[in-house]
Amino acid sequence: MVGRAEKGLFVTTGTFSKEAIKEATRDGAPPIDLIDGEAFANKLKEYGLGVSVKMVEDVSVVAG
């Protein structure tokens, strides 16, 4: 990041590599918040934005 930004934000529906996390927290660089798919989905649920939640019971028969 170059310019006037004091902080960055990257959002992905996937996950971040170890290298990306390391770069986002590198000493001397402007901080970058990383939001992966799981955290993004949790925020959508928390604020009720475009999602619905339902509990599902899954019952399986175990042959014995």
N, C-alpha and C positions, 0 to 999 in steps of 0.2 A: 504494500500500500504506500502510495506516494501522494503527497498533497496535504490537504487540510484535514483529512480524516483522523480522528483520535482513536477510533475503534472500528473493527470490522465484524461482519456476521456472514457465516456461510451455513446454508441449510441444505440438507440432502435427504432423500427418501431412503438412502442406503446407510452405509457406515463410513467412518473416516479411518484411513490407514494410520499406523503408528507414526509414520513420517509426517503426515498432515497435522496430527495432534502436536507433535514436537515443534513443527514450524509455527503453529498458531500460538505457542507459549514460549517462543524463543526470546531470551533476554535481549533487550535493546530494541525490539520490534514493537510496533503498536499492537495492542491485544486484539485477538480475533476470537469471537465466540463461535463455537462449532455446535450445531444442532443436528443430530442424526435422526434417522427415520423414527426410531422409537420415542425419542424425546419430542419430536414434532407431533407424532400421533397423540402423545400424552397431553401436550398443550392444546391440541384441537379438542380433545375430550374435556379437558379442564374448563375451557371457555365455551364449549358447546358450539363450535364452529364447523358446520357442514358434516357432522358425524352423529350417529346414533349408536347407543350401546345396549346390548342385550346379553343376558347370561344364558349360556347353553349347557345343559347337562348331557354328558356323553356316557352312556351305559353300555358296557361290553360283556358278553358272556364268555367266561373262561372255561374251556373244556378241561375236565379233570378226570 
